[in-house]
Amino acid sequence: MGRYGKIELIPEEEALKNPALLTAKMSWKGHLIVALFLLGWSVAFPAFLAMNDLFSTGGSLFGMVFVSFIWFICSATVLICTLVGLVFLSSALAAMKKSNWTLRAVPEGLYLKLRHYSDYRLNAADPIVAFIPAREIRRMRFIGQKTRMIGDRDIPEDKHLQNEQWLNVALYGNDLAPIETALNEERRRKTSTWIKGVTSRAKGADIKFLPDSGGIRIDWTTRKTRLTPSMTAAEAILDGLYRTQTDEAEEEAPLLTLSKEAQDDRLREMVRRGDAIGATALAREIHGLSLTDAHQYVKSL
């Protein structure tokens, strides 16, 4: 798979034996706050109606119709708040378990868990952790981007943007098939739910594969995911573990002094950052190409 070490799939228990300098896991606080609010509201709302005598018919036909309507609204509200509150409470309790982690960083390498934290009922002996040796890691970079929270493009973006962050792990090898296969197998597994006799399909970790660049993208802060610690704290630890002075010196070196392979890597990185125009201009300068040929050269990387 790579040019230095072998990427292995191991059980979670084996991964936990090695003390980690960084453990990224799903935050449970937000889900718990929402759960307590909804469950509290399911009790407070009918109590408020009762305290204001809104369940009293008054002995009239209109009063009976009005109370029936109030009972319907109250019952629907209590039912919805209770069910949604229980879902958030279940998620918060799952996030409090020891099995809640996505990434563990150690000096020897990186442990990447392919199982979603809410699927803790599945067999813990399954090989659902990918161990990536440190020598296989070419670069680790946090990326932030503002995304629209609504799908309608005609609605102004003001106040409808969310900051999303993820971690890109670029590897020297580009054969990610074994890890991708293991993740797909994980997502095909059936897991039990809190409703007896009802099963659901496992979710799998919130990671994506970048086969063109031989990398892995780990969602850090998105609409569905909020890993802790913060991006700033995690970046400080990961930089100290996996980025050497030699790597930084090569990245800062003038482009013309690098090998062709390193030059192409720099151009690919510019394209991944969204600077395809700058990459095309550099390709023209390095290789003396026309604008059209430089554009085609960058697209072929």
C-alpha positions as CSV (number, residue, x, y, z in Angstrom):
1,M,0.0,0.0,0.0
2,G,2.7,2.4,0.9
3,R,6.4,2.8,0.4
4,Y,7.5,2.6,4.1
5,G,5.2,0.6,6.3
6,K,2.1,-1.5,6.2
7,I,-1.3,-0.1,7.0
8,E,-3.1,-2.6,9.2
9,L,-6.6,-3.3,10.3
10,I,-6.8,-4.3,14.0
11,P,-9.5,-4.6,16.7
12,E,-10.3,-1.6,18.9
13,E,-8.9,-3.3,22.0
14,E,-5.5,-3.6,20.5
15,A,-5.5,0.1,19.5
16,L,-6.4,1.2,23.1
17,K,-3.4,-0.5,24.6
18,N,-1.1,2.2,23.3
19,P,-1.5,5.5,25.3
20,A,-2.4,8.3,22.9
21,L,-1.1,11.9,22.9
22,L,-4.3,13.0,21.2
23,T,-7.8,11.4,21.2
24,A,-10.4,13.0,19.0
25,K,-13.9,12.0,19.9
26,M,-17.5,13.2,19.4
27,S,-18.6,15.9,21.9
28,W,-21.6,14.9,24.0
29,K,-22.5,18.2,25.6
30,G,-24.6,19.7,22.8
31,H,-26.7,16.5,22.5
32,L,-27.2,16.4,26.2
33,I,-28.3,20.0,26.4
34,V,-30.9,19.5,23.6
35,A,-32.1,16.3,25.2
36,L,-32.7,17.9,28.6
37,F,-34.4,20.9,27.0
38,L,-36.8,18.8,25.0
39,L,-37.6,16.4,27.9
40,G,-38.0,19.3,30.3
41,W,-40.4,21.0,27.8
42,S,-42.5,17.8,27.5
43,V,-43.2,18.1,31.2
44,A,-43.3,21.9,31.6
45,F,-45.7,22.5,28.7
46,P,-48.7,20.5,30.0
47,A,-48.0,21.7,33.5
48,F,-48.2,25.3,32.2
49,L,-51.5,24.6,30.5
50,A,-52.9,23.0,33.6
51,M,-51.8,25.9,35.9
52,N,-53.7,28.3,33.6
53,D,-56.9,26.2,33.7
54,L,-56.8,25.6,29.9
55,F,-58.0,22.1,30.5
56,S,-61.3,23.3,32.0
57,T,-64.3,23.0,29.8
58,G,-66.4,25.6,31.6
59,G,-69.5,23.5,31.0
60,S,-70.1,24.8,27.4
61,L,-69.9,23.2,24.0
62,F,-67.3,25.7,22.9
63,G,-65.3,24.9,26.0
64,M,-65.3,21.2,25.2
65,V,-64.2,21.8,21.6
66,F,-61.5,24.2,22.8
67,V,-60.2,21.7,25.5
68,S,-60.1,18.9,22.9
69,F,-58.0,21.0,20.7
70,I,-55.7,21.9,23.6
71,W,-55.4,18.3,24.5
72,F,-54.5,17.4,20.9
73,I,-51.8,20.1,20.7
74,C,-50.4,19.2,24.1
75,S,-50.3,15.5,23.4
76,A,-48.6,15.9,20.0
77,T,-46.1,18.4,21.5
78,V,-45.3,16.1,24.4
79,L,-45.0,13.0,22.2
80,I,-42.6,14.7,19.7
81,C,-40.5,16.4,22.3
82,T,-40.2,13.1,24.3
83,L,-39.2,11.0,21.2
84,V,-36.7,13.5,19.9
85,G,-35.4,14.1,23.4
86,L,-34.8,10.4,23.9
87,V,-32.9,10.2,20.6
88,F,-30.6,13.0,21.6
89,L,-30.2,11.5,25.1
90,S,-29.3,8.2,23.6
91,S,-26.7,9.9,21.4
92,A,-25.3,11.8,24.4
93,L,-25.0,8.6,26.5
94,A,-23.3,6.8,23.6
95,A,-20.8,9.6,23.3
96,M,-19.9,9.3,27.0
97,K,-18.7,5.7,26.5
98,K,-15.1,4.7,26.3
99,S,-15.7,3.5,22.7
100,N,-16.4,7.0,21.6
101,W,-13.3,8.1,19.6
102,T,-12.5,8.6,15.9
103,L,-8.7,9.3,15.9
104,R,-5.9,8.4,18.3
105,A,-2.4,9.9,17.6
106,V,0.7,8.2,19.0
107,P,4.4,8.7,18.0
108,E,4.4,5.4,16.1
109,G,1.5,6.4,13.9
110,L,-2.3,7.1,13.7
111,Y,-5.2,5.0,14.8
112,L,-8.3,5.7,12.7
113,K,-11.6,4.1,13.9
114,L,-14.0,3.1,11.2
115,R,-17.0,2.5,13.5
116,H,-19.4,5.3,14.5
117,Y,-19.6,6.0,18.2
118,S,-23.3,5.2,18.3
119,D,-22.7,1.6,17.1
120,Y,-21.1,0.5,20.3
121,R,-23.3,-2.6,20.5
122,L,-21.5,-4.3,17.6
123,N,-18.8,-6.9,18.2
124,A,-15.7,-5.1,19.7
125,A,-13.5,-7.8,18.2
126,D,-14.1,-6.7,14.7
127,P,-11.1,-5.3,12.9
128,I,-12.5,-1.7,12.6
129,V,-9.4,0.3,13.4
130,A,-6.8,1.2,10.7
131,F,-3.3,1.8,12.0
132,I,-1.3,4.1,9.7
133,P,2.4,4.2,10.5
134,A,3.9,7.6,11.0
135,R,6.3,7.0,8.0
136,E,3.3,6.6,5.7
137,I,2.0,10.1,6.6
138,R,3.2,12.7,4.1
139,R,1.2,15.7,5.4
140,M,-1.6,16.5,7.8
141,R,-3.6,19.6,7.3
142,F,-6.7,21.1,8.8
143,I,-9.0,22.9,6.4
144,G,-11.9,25.2,7.2
145,Q,-14.7,26.3,4.9
146,K,-17.9,28.2,5.2
147,T,-20.9,26.3,3.8
148,R,-24.5,27.2,3.2
149,M,-27.0,25.8,5.8
150,I,-29.9,26.1,3.3
151,G,-30.1,24.6,-0.1
152,D,-32.0,27.5,-1.8
153,R,-29.5,29.5,-3.8
154,D,-31.9,32.4,-4.2
155,I,-31.9,33.1,-0.4
156,P,-29.0,35.5,0.6
157,E,-26.1,33.8,2.4
158,D,-26.0,36.3,5.2
159,K,-26.5,34.5,8.6
160,H,-27.0,31.2,6.8
161,L,-23.3,30.1,6.7
162,Q,-21.7,27.5,8.9
163,N,-17.9,27.1,9.5
164,E,-17.0,23.5,8.7
165,Q,-13.6,22.0,9.4
166,W,-12.0,18.7,8.5
167,L,-8.6,17.0,8.7
168,N,-6.9,15.9,5.5
169,V,-4.3,13.1,6.0
170,A,-2.1,12.8,2.8
171,L,-0.3,9.4,2.6
172,Y,2.7,8.4,0.5
173,G,0.8,5.4,-0.8
174,N,-2.4,5.9,-2.8
175,D,-4.0,2.4,-2.5
176,L,-6.8,3.0,0.0
177,A,-8.9,0.0,-1.1
178,P,-8.4,-2.1,2.1
179,I,-9.5,0.7,4.4
180,E,-12.4,1.7,2.1
181,T,-13.5,-2.0,1.9
182,A,-13.4,-2.3,5.7
183,L,-15.5,0.9,6.1
184,N,-18.1,-0.4,3.5
185,E,-18.3,-3.7,5.4
186,E,-18.8,-1.8,8.6
187,R,-21.7,0.2,7.1
188,R,-23.4,-3.0,5.9
189,R,-23.5,-4.5,9.5
190,K,-26.8,-4.6,11.4
191,T,-26.9,-3.1,14.9
192,S,-29.6,-3.4,17.5
193,T,-31.5,-0.3,18.7
194,W,-33.2,0.7,22.0
195,I,-36.4,-0.7,20.5
196,K,-36.5,-4.5,21.1
197,G,-36.4,-6.5,17.9
198,V,-35.6,-3.5,15.7
199,T,-32.3,-3.3,14.0
200,S,-30.6,-0.6,11.9
201,R,-27.7,-0.4,9.5
202,A,-24.4,0.7,11.1
203,K,-23.4,4.3,10.2
204,G,-19.6,4.0,9.9
205,A,-17.1,6.7,10.7
206,D,-17.5,10.2,9.1
207,I,-14.5,9.9,6.9
208,K,-14.0,10.2,3.1
209,F,-11.3,8.8,0.8
210,L,-9.4,10.9,-1.7
211,P,-8.1,8.3,-4.2
212,D,-6.6,10.9,-6.6
213,S,-4.3,12.3,-3.9
214,G,-3.9,9.2,-1.8
215,G,-5.5,10.8,1.3
216,I,-8.2,10.5,3.9
217,R,-10.6,13.3,5.0
218,I,-11.8,13.2,8.6
219,D,-14.8,15.4,9.4
220,W,-14.0,17.5,12.4
221,T,-16.7,20.1,12.7
222,T,-19.7,19.8,10.4
223,R,-23.4,19.8,10.7
224,K,-23.3,16.1,11.9
225,T,-19.9,16.0,13.6
226,R,-18.3,18.0,16.3
227,L,-15.0,16.4,17.5
228,T,-13.0,17.5,20.5
229,P,-10.5,18.9,21.2
230,S,-10.7,22.0,19.1
231,M,-9.0,22.3,15.8
232,T,-6.3,24.6,17.2
233,A,-5.4,22.3,20.0
234,A,-5.4,19.2,17.8
235,E,-3.3,20.9,15.1
236,A,-0.6,21.8,17.7
237,I,-0.2,18.2,18.8
238,L,-0.4,16.6,15.3
239,D,2.2,19.1,13.9
240,G,4.6,18.1,16.6
241,L,4.1,14.4,15.9
242,Y,4.1,14.1,12.2
243,R,5.6,17.2,10.5
244,T,9.4,17.3,10.6
245,Q,11.7,20.2,9.9
246,T,12.8,18.5,6.7
247,D,9.2,18.4,5.4
248,E,8.6,22.0,6.2
249,A,11.9,23.1,4.6
250,E,11.0,21.3,1.4
251,E,7.6,22.9,1.3
252,E,9.1,26.4,1.6
253,A,11.9,25.8,-0.9
254,P,11.7,27.6,-4.2
255,L,9.7,25.6,-6.7
256,L,12.4,25.6,-9.4
257,T,14.9,23.9,-7.0
258,L,12.6,20.9,-6.4
259,S,12.5,17.6,-8.2
260,K,9.8,17.2,-10.9
261,E,7.9,14.9,-8.5
262,A,8.0,17.5,-5.7
263,Q,7.0,20.3,-8.2
264,D,3.9,18.2,-9.2
265,D,3.1,17.6,-5.6
266,R,3.1,21.4,-5.0
267,L,0.9,22.0,-8.0
268,R,-1.6,19.3,-6.8
269,E,-1.7,20.9,-3.4
270,M,-2.6,24.3,-5.0
271,V,-5.4,22.7,-7.0
272,R,-6.7,21.0,-3.8
273,R,-6.8,24.4,-2.1
274,G,-8.8,25.8,-5.0
275,D,-6.0,27.7,-6.6
276,A,-6.1,26.1,-10.1
277,I,-5.3,29.4,-11.8
278,G,-2.2,29.8,-9.8
279,A,-1.1,26.2,-10.4
280,T,-1.6,26.8,-14.2
281,A,0.5,29.9,-14.1
282,L,3.3,28.1,-12.2
283,A,3.2,25.2,-14.7
284,R,3.7,27.7,-17.5
285,E,6.7,29.2,-15.7
286,I,8.3,25.9,-14.8
287,H,7.9,24.1,-18.1
288,G,7.5,26.9,-20.6
289,L,4.1,25.8,-21.7
290,S,1.3,27.7,-23.5
291,L,-1.7,28.6,-21.5
292,T,-3.7,25.7,-23.0
293,D,-1.0,23.1,-22.5
294,A,-0.4,24.3,-18.9
295,H,-4.1,23.9,-18.2
296,Q,-4.1,20.4,-19.6
297,Y,-0.9,19.6,-17.7
298,V,-2.5,20.6,-14.4
299,K,-5.7,18.7,-15.1
300,S,-3.6,15.5,-15.8
301,L,-1.9,15.6,-12.3
